[in-house]
Amino acid sequence: MSVQHLSEQEIIRREKLAELTSLGIDAYPAALYPVNITAAEIKEKYKGEENKADFADVCLAGRIMSVRDMGKANFAVLQDASGKIQFYIRQDDICLGEDKSMYTNVWKKLIDIGDFIGIKGHVFTTKTGETSIHVTAFTILSKALRPLPIVKEKDGESYDEVTDPEFRYRQRYADLIVNPSVKEVFIKRTKMVNAIRSFLNEHGAIEVDTPVLQSIPGGAAARPFSTHHNALDVPMYMRIANELYLKRLIVGGFEWVYEFSKNFRNEGMDRTHNPEFTVLEFYTAYKDYEWMMDTTEELLEKTAIATNGIATVQIGENEISFKAPYKRITMYDAIKEHTSFDISEMDEAEIRDVCKQINIHADEKWGKGKLIDEIFGSKCEHHYIQPTFITDYPVEMSPLTKKHRSKPGLVERFELMINGKEIANAYSELNDPVEQRARFEDQIKLMERGDDEAMFIDYDFLRALEYGMPPTSGIGFGIDRLCMLLTGQASIQDVLLFPMMRPEKMD
């Protein structure tokens, strides 16, 4: 960045950095700093005179968040990973004998809000009752050359918080500094993922890794990102799903496998969609979709409790309960309930006519399954606030799913809807290689009609099925959407540390 593009504050901070260097002070030291306690530990454990001696020699490090200048003494706030704590620093303590330059020339003149420092001293309680640190020595650990957005606080409450989404998502590092509640969302996300992983591990599942770069973008109906492998001189695709690889492992003899998968879909962006997202998929041999519904209820109830301490969460005006059991309704019954049309016996032309009557766009490229999906998404999905299993989908919508054992034309599939959005998708998996080949060929016909979300044929997967795959049930959870629910966030961007943004023009 050239000098003419720097703000006045940025120029001043660079001048301070140069002055520190001239004083022989390294503003970016590499030495280990001997932290022995955190801000949260001090606030939790310090009891005043009762255990004052235990806090006579504390050492912690963090970022300066505010300073109250009182001349020969200052109160300031230090923020470390655990939270904030006040400290008191005065001229008579920060000196070397008669030399008061560390206070007057360094602390007073060259230290800024945002700088990282290490402090040593003892804990005490101020006249207003606030636990604080009386500093006897400080060390500069990192000079901040860009000022922080200012967040004002009064009586422990923040106001004038930084709320601009463009700033927050693009500069998440600054967002995390000035909006502490943001960090809590991502701590909860970690608790959520850990709870899911623990549940699966305790039930005997094996965690695996499958390829992100694939020659066939299989396992879902979605538009992929494409790239090129130079050494092999072949086109490649970013993973849209990991389903077909996990099923290969069931063929190979694993009986329960799972993966937290980074997937990529070259599609739209909105409050519930990001081109890069995280999915949990797991596949279990000798099970079906009925077993999977029971397991999903148990998994999500335990995960909600592990994340928040209770099985309910508040999303806007809705209190959502993850406590089992969940409502179950077939897709055709859901459409009939919310549109008054029974489409269970209709062909493609008749369903197109229904779309026209209820004002739903029906693209000529779409087949029967896509039309039904559009009806459900437009007219039904948003009604299911409490966890609800939508079951028994038409075969045209589910090219990887086993046909229903007692309902012709349907498959053994469910989607879990919560707060009006799909959270999970599960099947009794199709393991007949002859029928799977025919389903893939139907997808190619849709691709030829112009449906750019139709599936490719994965011939290696068909070869794997020909070796034999046992009866299997599989499921995919949208981890980002589940995190939105469990943390009360309205946008997927609020549960992704670095959501997709249009590239920023920078010098």
N, C-alpha and C positions, 0 to 999 in steps of 0.2 A: 504494500500500500504506500503510495507516494505521500510526501508531507502535505501537499496541498489538499489532499482528501481527508486529512485528519481533523477531528473536531478540536476546539480549544482545550477541552479536558484531556484528550488523548495526547496532544502536544505537551501539556504540562506534566503528565505522568511520565512521558519519555524523558523529559528534562530531569525529573526526580530520579529516574533510573540511572541516568548519566551521573548525577551527583552522588548517588549511593556508590557507584563504581569508583568515583574519584576519592571517596572516603575509605576505600578498601573493603567495602561491604558487598559480598556476593548476594545479589537479590534472588538467585536461583541456586542455592547450595545443594550439593548432592549428598551431604552427610545424613546419617540416620538421626532422626529426632526422637528422643526417649519418652514418648507419650506413655503415661501410666494410668490414665483415667479418661472418661468421656464426660461431656456435659450432662447427659442423662443420668449417669451413675452418681455424679455429685448431687444433683437435685433429688434423686431418689433416696440416697443413703445418708446425706449429711443431716445431723440432728442438733446442730448448734453445740452448746457447751457439753452436751452428753457425749459426743464423740469427736470433738474439735481436734484433738491430737492426731486422729487418724487422717486428717486432711491438712496437715501442716506443711506438706511438701507435695503438691500436685503439679503435674506437667501435662498439658494438653495442647492440641494444635487445631487450627481451623481458620475460617475466613472472617474478617472484620465486617460486620453488617451495619453497625451504626456507631457514632461517637458523639458524646456530649462534652464539649470543651468547657473546662472550668479553670482555665489558666494554668496553674501549676499542678493541676490534677484533672483527670478525665475519667468519666464512666464510658465504657464501650461494651458492645455485644459481640461475642465470638460464636460462630456457628460451625459445629462439626457434624459428622454423619448422624449423630444421635439427636441433635437439636441445638438450642441456643442457650447461652449462659452469659450473665453480665460479669464484667471484670472492671477493677478499679486500678488505675495506674497514676503515679504521681512523681514529680520531679525528684524529690528527696530519695526515692527508692531506686529509680532507674538512672544510676550514675556510677562512675568508677572513682571512688574517693571524692575529690572536689570537682572532678570532671563530670559536668551534667550534660555533655553533648549527646548522649544516647537519647535523652528525653527532649532536649530543646532543639537539637539539630536533626535528629532522625525521627523520633516519634511525632513531634509537633509539626515538622516541616515536610517530611518525606514519606510518611505512611498515609495511605488512603483507604477508604471503604472499598472492600473487595479484595484487599491484600490478604494473603495467607501468612499467619505468624504462629510461632510457638510461644507459649507463656508458661512461666513457673511462678509459684507463690503458694499462699495458703487461703483456705476458704473461710469466709466470715458471713455474717448476716448484717445487712445494712439497717439503718434506722427505720426504713419503710418495710422491713421484713423480707427483703429479697436476698436469696442465697447468691453470693458473688465470690469472685476470686480477687484477692489483693495481690497484684503482680509485683514481683521483685526482679524479674528479668524477662526480656522478650527477645525473640530471634526472627528475623525476616526469612520466610520460607519460599515465598513466591510473590513477585510484584505484579499486580493487575494493571495492565496498560489500557484497559477499556472500562469506563465506569459502569456500574450495575444500574439497571432500572430501579428507581427508588420506590420502596413499599413502606408507607407510613404505618406506625403502630401506636396504639394508645390503650392503656389498661389491659394489655395482653391481647388485644384484638387488632387484626390487620385491616387497613382500608387503603383505598387507591391501589388495589392489587393490579398486577399486570394480567389483563384478561384478553388482549388481542390475540385471536387464534393464529393469525399469520405469523406473529412474532413467536408465540409459544411453541408452535409445532416446528417452525424453521430453526429456532434457536433453543432447542429443548434444554441444552446445558444451562442457559440463563434462566429458563423457566423453572428448572429444578432448584436453582439457587434462591430465587425470590418468592416462589410459591411452594412452601414446604408440604402442603397437602398433596401436591402432585407426586411426590416421592412415595407417599403412603399408598397411592393407587398401585404403583409398581411393586411395592413390598407385598401388597395383597395378591398381586398377580403371581408372584413367586410362591406364596403360600398355597395358592390355588393349584398351580402346576405340581408342586411338591406333594400335595394331598392326593391328586390324581395318580401320580407316579407311585406313591406308597400303596394306594389301594390296589393297583394292578400288580405291583411286585408281590404284595402279600397274598394275592390270589394265584400266583404262579406264572404270571405273564413274563415274557422275555422282551426287553427293549432292544430294538435293532435300528440300523441305518440303511436307507436305500438311496439310489442315485437321484440327484437334483437335475443333472443334465441327462436328458433322455433322447433316444432316437425316435421314439414314438410317444407323443403326449397322451397317455392313456389313463383310464380310471375315472374319467368324468367327462361331462359334456360342457366344454368351455373353450374359449379362444386362447391359444398359447402364445407366449413370447418365443420368438425364434432367434437362433444365432447360428454360427458356423464354426465347426471344428477345423482349424487350419491343417493340423498334422494329418488327420484322416481324410480331409477334404469332403466332409459330409455335413448336411444340415443337422442341427440339434435343436432341442426345445427345452425350455425351463419347465420343471415339473408342474403339472396342474393337479396331480393327485398321486399318492403313493400306493393306491389300492392294489394294482396288479402285481407289484413287486412283493407286497406282503402276502398275497395269496400264493405266489410262487414258493414262499417259505412254508406255508401250510402244506403244499404239495411235497416239499422236501422233508417233512417230518416234524416240524415245530407244531405244537398244538395250541399255543396262545402267544401271539406276537403283537407288539405295539410300537408306534413311533410318533414322536412329536415332529411334525413335518412342516418345513417351510415350503409353501406352494405359491405359484405365480400364475395369475390369469390376466390376460391383456384385454381387460374390459373396463366398464365404467367405475367411477369413484364417487362415493357418497358417504353418508353418516354410518353406514353399516358395511361398506365395501372398500377395501384397499387392495391394490394390485398384488402386493406381497402380504401374505397372511399365514397364520399358524393353525394347523389342524392336528388333532390327535386322531389317529385311526388305530383300531385293534381288531384282530380276527381270531376267532376261537373255534377249533374243530369240535364236531359232534354237538353243536348247539344250533338253535334257530332264532328267528326274530322275536318270538315270545319270550324266550330266555333273555334276549338282549334288552327288551323293555324292562324286565325286572331288575337286571343288573344295572341298567342306566339310572333307574330310580335310586337304587342303593348308593351308587357312585356319586350322584349329584347331591343327594342329601348330606352325605358325609363331607363332600368337598365344600359345600356352603357353610357347614358348621366349622370346618377347619379354617376357612378364610375369614369369617366374620364372627364366629362364636355362636351363631344361631342359624336356623334353617330358613329364615325369612329375610328378604331385602326390600327396601323401599325404592321404587323406580317412579319418580314423579308422583302422581296421585295413586299409584298402584302398589299395594303390598303383595309381593310375590312369594309364595311358599314353595320351597323345594322338598318339602316333606312328602314322602311316598304315602299312598299310590297316586299316580297321575291319571287324568281323564284320557280315554281312548275313543276315537271315532274314525270311521273309514273316510277316505277322500271323497267318494261319491256322496256319502251322507252329509259331509261337510258342505259340499257344493250345493246339494239340494236344500240344506238348511238355510244357506245364505243367499241363494239365487232363486229358489223355488223350482229349479229345473232338475229333473232326473236324467242325467246324461249317461247312465250306466249301460244302456242298450243302443246308444247313438253311434253312427258312423262319422267319419271326418266331415262330410258335407253338412250333416245335421248339427254337429258341434259348431261349425263355422256360423251357421244360422243363429245358434244361441248367442255366440259372441256378438253378432250384429245386434241382436235384441237387447243385450245388456251393455252395449256401447264399449266393447273391448276390441281393440285392434287385432285382426287376425291376418298376419302376413302370409302371402301365398307360398313362401318358402317353408312354412311350418307344417309339420305333420300333426297327426292326432294328439300325440303325447304332448307336444309343445303347446298346442291349443288348450288342453286341459290344465297344464301347468300355469298358463296365463290366466285362466279363469280363477283357479284357486288363489294365485298370488294377488290378483286384483280385488277379489270379492270375499275371500274367506280368511286369509292368513292373519290379517290385522286384528281379527276378533279374539284370537287365542292368546290371552294375557297370562293366565296361569299355565303351568307346564301341561302340555297336551300332546299325546301321540296321535298323529294322523297316519292311518294304516291302510294297507291293501290298495296299492297304486295300480293303475292300468299298465299292462305289459309294455305298451309303446313308450312309456316314460322311464323305463328301467331296464336297459339292455344288459346289465350285469347281475340281474336278480332272478332267483328261482321262481317258477310259476307257482301260484297259490295251490295248496294241496286240495282245496275244496271249492274254490271260486274261479270258474273259467274266465280267462281274459284278464285276470289280475295277477299280481306278484306279491310275495311276502316281504313287504317293505314298510318301514315307517319313517316319518320325519318328526322330530320333537320341536314343537313350537313353544316359545316363551316370549312374553311381551310383544307378540305380534311378529316375531321373526324366527326363521329356522335356526336351530342351535345344533341339531344332530340329524344324521341321515344313516339308516341302517337297513340291512337286508338279511334274509336267508340267501346265502350266496349261490349263484348259478354255478354248478360244477359239472354240467353235461357239456363236453367239448363240441359235440355236433350242434346242439342248440345254440351254444355261445357263438359259434361261427356264423350261424344264420342270423343271429341278432346283430353281430358286427356288420354283416352284409346289408342289413336293413339300414344301419347307420350310414353306410356309404351311399345308399340311395338318397338319404336326406341331404348328405353333403353335396351330391350332384344337383339337388334342387336349390342349393345355395345356402343351406344352413351351416354357417361357419362354426357352430358349436357342436356339430355332430362328431361322434367318436371315430378315430382311426381304427383300422384293424391291426391288432398286435399279434402277429403270427407266432412269436415266441411264447406268448402267454397261452395261445391255443395249444401249442406243443406241450407246454407244462401241464395243462389240464388233461391232455391225452395220457399222461402218466398216471392220472387219477388224483383227485382232490377229495378228501372226506367231506361229509356234510359240514358246513361251516356257516357261522354268523359273523358279520363284520359291521363296524360302525365308524363314522367319522364325526368328530365334534369340532365346531368352530371355536377354537380357544379364545380368539379375540372377542367374539360376541359373548361367550360365556363370561369372560372377564368384565365386559361392559355391565352385564347383569349383576354380578357379585360385588362390583364396586360402585354401582349406581351412576355410571357414566352414560351420557346420551349419544356420544359419537365414538366411532372406532378409533379415531385419531387420538382420543384421550387415553387409550390403553396401549398405544404403540409408542415406544420411546422416540422413534424417528419415522413418522408416517411419510408416505410419498407426497412430495411437493413439486410444483413446477420449478425447474432449475432457476436459481436466482442469479441475476446479472451482477457480477462483482468485479472490482478492479484487481 
